[in-house]
Amino acid sequence: MRVSEDLHSEYMTAYSAWLERIEAVHKFFFEESTLRPDKVKGLLNREANAKSKYDLARLRLLGLDSNDAQQTTENQ
């Protein structure tokens, strides 16, 4: 499957950003980092936002509209 350079770049950027955020979450959970509750909330929000951007980029890469994916999720 060939995709445009723009889609590939958007996907890889979103994927890399999400990996950075999820690694920070894993570090918090598994390496016993201590954070104040407001910092934990921020950490989790940043990961969730990065995951959302990655999901949208993945959908575009696959040629799906985010509305199509939302309808599929709602129908399950």
MOCOR-V910691 format. One line per field, one symbol per residue. ss: DSSP state (@ for helix, = for strand, . for the rest). phi: phi as a letter, one per 30 degrees, with the letter a starting at -180 (. if undefined). burial: + if it has 9 or more other C-alpha atoms within 8 Angstrom, else -. A space follows every 10 residues. Layout:
ss->???
phi->???
burial->???
This chain:
ss->....@@@@@@ @@@@@@@@@@ @@@@@@@@@@ ......@@@@ @@@@@@@@@@ @@@@@@@@@@ @....@@@@@ @@@@@.
phi->.cbddddddd dddddddddd dddddddddc chdcbdeddd ededdddddd ddddeddddd ddicdddddd dddddd
burial->------++-+ +--++-++-- ++-+++++-- ---------+ --++-++--+ +-++-+++++ +--+-+--+- ------
